Amino acid sequence: MQKNVFLVLNSFLFLALAGCEPQPQEGLETPRRHFTDAAERDYANKEFMVYDPAEGLNKHIYKFNAELDTYFLLPVVNAYTYITPEFARTGVSNFFLNVGEVNNFANAVLQVNPEKATTTLVRFILNTTIGGLGTFDVATRMGLERQPEDFGKTLGYWGAGGGAYVVLPVLGPSNIRDTVGKVVDYATLTFLVPSHIQDTTAYDVIAYGLQPINLRYSNNFRYYSSGSPFEYEIVRYIVTQSRTAEIEKLKQH
């Protein structure tokens, strides 16, 4: 039991460096820092306001995350990129995305979306078998696009508001609803892993070493690359509005 709790905490700290999904192509948990002059003018016009009652604390955490990223995470990722061939890095990313299909499927079911659930299940079966445990994304090549979902979106689909904006240590921008969603998603994946697998050295290396490195590698987000004095506020606005748009789109289907 103690190990299961530790696994949940480990997942919670590392699985969402980019937010809810560990991939650069989808999801809006980690917006890229390329902002226009128009965006800054809008902020000056107070159009970037987001409910952020703990703004002072959140800014301190944001700075902590930036320093952790600069002095620890990115150097590790750079070393990983240097010593690992591109095809191998792609295979690792595909493997973890395939593992994430478990949560995609569960949340599609909770959202009462049989089409998305079926597509996700077929993707998982194809990539796990033909695709060598997911290292090759054969399902996408066959026209079955990935359907990223998470419990935060599921809560939003059923009417739960986002609540206050928060910046989580390591994980970055979020809100109260999506933080709860992260915990549920990561706990689900952790507790589905049989205990005899959790007790192996290989599992420890993958879960505590390779997985967090891959998550940061898969994310193009860079702190303080915008050059804007309003970076915190703009990131906060983009994260909030993008997440709202995702959930609104979900409700339309």
Summary of the structure (lengths in Angstrom):
residues: 253
radius of gyration: 18.3
end to end distance: 39.4
largest distance: 57.1
contacts: 765
relative contact order: 0.21
helix: 63%
strand: 3%
